[in-house]
Amino acid sequence: MILDQEGTTTIIFQEDISLKKFIENLENAYSKVKNDNIIVNLFSFSKLTASDVLEFLQISNDHRGTRKSFVLVTNKVSFDEVPEEICVVPTIQEAKDVIEMEEIERDLDL
């Protein structure tokens, strides 16, 4: 697992590993990034379905509960295919934009 920190945001990605193992590694490393906004880059997974993305729902909900952003990045699954509770965008830049908007909303107590 590779952690790339940019200010208060950490981008997480992994190459050549199963999704299940990736999620397990993320849960094990979570204490290192729990205070940051998190972008999970899923581009290394050639096949990804909406049900695969839902595997991140619990950690996403827990992280968002601490008033931090959690964004998944993939172009294999559309945000329309997953519940509103989980944030999916097609590019890293869009993930950064979502985090910026969510931070503004948190600052304004919206």
Backbone as CSV, one residue per row, in Angstrom:
resi,resn,N_x,N_y,N_z,CA_x,CA_y,CA_z,C_x,C_y,C_z
1,MET,0.854,-1.177,0.000,0.000,0.000,0.000,0.894,1.232,0.000
2,ILE,0.542,2.163,-0.851,1.322,3.384,-0.976,0.477,4.546,-0.477
3,LEU,1.038,5.315,0.449,0.360,6.477,1.020,1.085,7.726,0.536
4,ASP,0.371,8.594,-0.123,0.937,9.833,-0.645,0.198,10.993,0.012
5,GLN,0.874,11.667,0.947,0.214,12.735,1.691,0.440,14.081,1.021
6,GLU,-0.663,14.830,0.869,-0.638,16.190,0.328,-1.418,17.068,1.288
7,GLY,-0.726,17.755,2.173,-1.402,18.593,3.168,-2.230,17.738,4.099
8,THR,-3.539,18.005,4.164,-4.435,17.249,5.047,-5.140,16.104,4.319
9,THR,-4.652,15.784,3.120,-5.249,14.713,2.321,-4.209,13.632,2.047
10,THR,-4.628,12.384,2.177,-3.765,11.261,1.841,-4.388,10.493,0.687
11,ILE,-3.591,10.251,-0.351,-4.022,9.437,-1.479,-3.442,8.044,-1.268
12,ILE,-4.315,7.044,-1.317,-3.912,5.661,-1.071,-4.093,4.864,-2.350
13,PHE,-3.055,4.115,-2.723,-3.200,3.218,-3.865,-2.324,2.000,-3.682
14,GLN,-2.617,0.991,-4.475,-1.940,-0.300,-4.365,-1.893,-0.926,-5.747
15,GLU,-0.842,-1.631,-6.023,-0.748,-2.319,-7.308,-0.623,-3.817,-7.090
16,ASP,-1.159,-4.576,-8.028,-1.020,-6.039,-8.053,-1.447,-6.723,-6.763
17,ILE,-2.671,-6.499,-6.358,-3.196,-7.137,-5.159,-4.707,-7.280,-5.317
18,SER,-5.278,-8.222,-4.626,-6.734,-8.396,-4.703,-7.427,-7.270,-3.940
19,LEU,-8.668,-7.014,-4.313,-9.435,-5.970,-3.643,-9.608,-6.293,-2.167
20,LYS,-9.878,-7.552,-1.863,-10.068,-7.959,-0.466,-8.811,-7.676,0.356
21,LYS,-7.648,-8.007,-0.175,-6.385,-7.768,0.526,-6.122,-6.265,0.646
22,PHE,-6.461,-5.512,-0.404,-6.285,-4.066,-0.367,-7.106,-3.451,0.767
23,ILE,-8.367,-3.858,0.886,-9.232,-3.341,1.958,-8.686,-3.744,3.316
24,GLU,-8.201,-4.961,3.430,-7.604,-5.418,4.689,-6.383,-4.567,5.036
25,ASN,-5.524,-4.294,4.063,-4.353,-3.443,4.292,-4.772,-2.025,4.681
26,LEU,-5.825,-1.513,4.036,-6.336,-0.180,4.356,-6.824,-0.125,5.800
27,GLU,-7.568,-1.128,6.207,-8.053,-1.165,7.589,-6.894,-1.241,8.583
28,ASN,-5.849,-1.993,8.240,-4.686,-2.112,9.126,-3.881,-0.813,9.195
29,ALA,-3.842,-0.066,8.108,-3.076,1.183,8.059,-3.919,2.395,8.425
30,TYR,-5.182,2.191,8.700,-6.110,3.306,8.920,-5.641,4.251,10.025
31,SER,-5.044,3.725,11.074,-4.616,4.592,12.182,-3.611,5.650,11.723
32,LYS,-2.875,5.387,10.651,-1.898,6.345,10.128,-2.557,7.506,9.391
33,VAL,-3.774,7.279,8.873,-4.415,8.286,8.028,-5.763,8.752,8.566
34,LYS,-6.138,8.299,9.739,-7.479,8.577,10.258,-7.771,10.057,10.451
35,ASN,-6.744,10.888,10.587,-6.953,12.322,10.798,-6.918,13.124,9.499
36,ASP,-6.747,12.432,8.371,-6.661,13.091,7.069,-7.935,12.852,6.264
37,ASN,-8.141,13.687,5.262,-9.112,13.361,4.221,-8.462,12.254,3.399
38,ILE,-9.255,11.305,2.918,-8.692,10.152,2.223,-9.235,10.044,0.806
39,ILE,-8.302,9.872,-0.126,-8.634,9.542,-1.509,-8.090,8.141,-1.750
40,VAL,-8.960,7.236,-2.168,-8.532,5.871,-2.477,-8.525,5.719,-3.992
41,ASN,-7.330,5.579,-4.557,-7.161,5.449,-5.993,-7.311,3.975,-6.368
42,LEU,-8.362,3.653,-7.124,-8.651,2.267,-7.493,-8.300,1.968,-8.951
43,PHE,-7.506,2.812,-9.592,-7.172,2.617,-10.997,-6.372,1.347,-11.257
44,SER,-5.683,0.819,-10.253,-4.885,-0.392,-10.472,-5.749,-1.642,-10.620
45,PHE,-7.037,-1.532,-10.305,-7.937,-2.684,-10.434,-8.594,-2.653,-11.808
46,SER,-8.255,-3.642,-12.637,-8.761,-3.653,-14.012,-10.244,-3.989,-14.081
47,LYS,-10.714,-4.780,-13.149,-12.137,-5.120,-13.107,-12.686,-4.688,-11.756
48,LEU,-13.704,-3.871,-11.793,-14.293,-3.344,-10.572,-15.786,-3.181,-10.804
49,THR,-16.583,-3.619,-9.842,-18.036,-3.520,-9.962,-18.578,-2.661,-8.833
50,ALA,-19.841,-2.320,-8.942,-20.489,-1.543,-7.882,-20.444,-2.301,-6.565
51,SER,-20.609,-3.608,-6.603,-20.557,-4.378,-5.352,-19.154,-4.369,-4.758
52,ASP,-18.120,-4.311,-5.602,-16.745,-4.182,-5.089,-16.587,-2.854,-4.351
53,VAL,-17.114,-1.797,-4.936,-17.026,-0.470,-4.323,-17.754,-0.450,-2.980
54,LEU,-18.853,-1.174,-2.882,-19.610,-1.221,-1.628,-18.824,-1.851,-0.486
55,GLU,-17.758,-2.573,-0.806,-16.887,-3.135,0.232,-16.237,-2.022,1.069
56,PHE,-16.174,-0.823,0.515,-15.590,0.319,1.215,-16.616,1.100,2.034
57,LEU,-17.872,0.717,1.979,-18.941,1.503,2.602,-18.738,1.686,4.100
58,GLN,-18.401,0.643,4.818,-18.260,0.741,6.272,-17.126,1.691,6.668
59,ILE,-15.966,1.515,6.058,-14.848,2.390,6.398,-15.134,3.824,5.965
60,SER,-15.841,3.985,4.833,-16.232,5.318,4.381,-17.168,5.981,5.389
61,ASN,-18.185,5.254,5.812,-19.137,5.806,6.787,-18.452,6.155,8.097
62,ASP,-17.578,5.280,8.573,-16.856,5.540,9.819,-15.984,6.781,9.689
63,HIS,-15.277,6.895,8.569,-14.381,8.037,8.374,-15.163,9.338,8.223
64,ARG,-16.227,9.306,7.460,-17.055,10.504,7.290,-17.701,10.918,8.619
65,GLY,-17.920,9.952,9.499,-18.471,10.245,10.815,-17.540,11.094,11.669
66,THR,-16.252,11.119,11.312,-15.278,11.943,12.041,-15.103,13.308,11.379
67,ARG,-16.028,13.636,10.465,-16.015,14.910,9.733,-14.778,15.062,8.845
68,LYS,-14.410,13.964,8.213,-13.336,13.947,7.223,-13.885,13.335,5.945
69,SER,-13.295,13.675,4.823,-13.754,13.176,3.527,-13.125,11.828,3.198
70,PHE,-13.894,11.012,2.473,-13.434,9.711,1.988,-13.963,9.572,0.566
71,VAL,-13.050,9.558,-0.414,-13.450,9.563,-1.818,-12.751,8.423,-2.548
72,LEU,-13.529,7.651,-3.303,-12.989,6.585,-4.138,-12.842,7.097,-5.559
73,VAL,-11.732,6.745,-6.205,-11.480,7.192,-7.569,-11.404,5.982,-8.489
74,THR,-12.347,5.899,-9.413,-12.360,4.863,-10.439,-13.231,5.313,-11.593
75,ASN,-12.862,4.904,-12.777,-13.707,5.180,-13.933,-14.457,3.923,-14.369
76,LYS,-14.355,2.869,-13.573,-15.028,1.601,-13.887,-16.447,1.537,-13.321
77,VAL,-16.728,2.352,-12.306,-18.039,2.374,-11.652,-18.493,3.823,-11.569
78,SER,-19.710,4.073,-11.982,-20.263,5.419,-11.946,-20.860,5.707,-10.570
79,PHE,-20.857,6.971,-10.185,-21.479,7.348,-8.915,-22.960,7.009,-8.906
80,ASP,-23.579,6.886,-10.077,-24.993,6.522,-10.179,-25.251,5.069,-9.777
81,GLU,-24.208,4.242,-9.801,-24.353,2.813,-9.523,-24.223,2.463,-8.045
82,VAL,-23.848,3.426,-7.229,-23.617,3.153,-5.807,-24.483,4.075,-4.951
83,PRO,-24.721,3.699,-3.695,-25.528,4.556,-2.825,-24.887,5.926,-2.608
84,GLU,-25.711,6.868,-2.267,-25.272,8.241,-2.037,-24.242,8.351,-0.909
85,GLU,-24.258,7.406,0.023,-23.355,7.452,1.183,-21.892,7.292,0.805
86,ILE,-21.618,6.744,-0.362,-20.223,6.532,-0.749,-19.903,7.423,-1.946
87,CYS,-18.789,8.118,-1.864,-18.417,9.088,-2.895,-17.468,8.427,-3.897
88,VAL,-17.891,8.392,-5.161,-17.082,7.821,-6.245,-16.959,8.867,-7.345
89,VAL,-15.720,9.121,-7.767,-15.461,10.065,-8.846,-14.473,9.429,-9.827
90,PRO,-14.435,9.921,-11.080,-13.581,9.282,-12.090,-12.121,9.743,-12.133
91,THR,-11.778,10.852,-11.460,-10.389,11.340,-11.525,-9.913,11.820,-10.152
92,ILE,-8.598,11.839,-10.000,-7.991,12.345,-8.765,-8.339,13.820,-8.582
93,GLN,-8.310,14.599,-9.664,-8.631,16.023,-9.550,-10.052,16.234,-9.043
94,GLU,-10.997,15.423,-9.532,-12.369,15.548,-9.041,-12.453,15.170,-7.568
95,ALA,-11.667,14.200,-7.147,-11.643,13.827,-5.728,-11.144,14.998,-4.884
96,LYS,-10.104,15.668,-5.352,-9.584,16.836,-4.635,-10.629,17.948,-4.599
97,ASP,-11.357,18.121,-5.686,-12.418,19.136,-5.730,-13.533,18.810,-4.742
98,VAL,-13.923,17.537,-4.666,-14.961,17.117,-3.710,-14.509,17.407,-2.288
99,ILE,-13.264,17.089,-1.980,-12.751,17.340,-0.630,-12.756,18.829,-0.323
100,GLU,-12.353,19.633,-1.284,-12.358,21.081,-1.080,-13.772,21.592,-0.795
101,MET,-14.757,21.105,-1.560,-16.147,21.526,-1.343,-16.647,21.047,0.028
102,GLU,-16.323,19.804,0.392,-16.766,19.280,1.683,-16.117,20.031,2.842
103,GLU,-14.868,20.450,2.683,-14.219,21.227,3.740,-14.882,22.588,3.898
104,ILE,-15.264,23.200,2.796,-15.985,24.478,2.860,-17.316,24.282,3.582
105,GLU,-18.034,23.214,3.230,-19.320,22.915,3.906,-19.116,22.698,5.397
106,ARG,-18.067,21.982,5.776,-17.799,21.757,7.206,-17.449,23.061,7.912
107,ASP,-16.686,23.906,7.242,-16.324,25.211,7.832,-17.565,26.077,8.054
108,LEU,-18.547,25.939,7.174,-19.782,26.720,7.275,-20.859,26.009,8.085
109,ASP,-20.522,24.830,8.607,-21.472,24.007,9.376,-22.744,23.682,8.588
110,LEU,-22.576,23.342,7.323,-23.714,22.966,6.476,-23.979,21.484,6.537
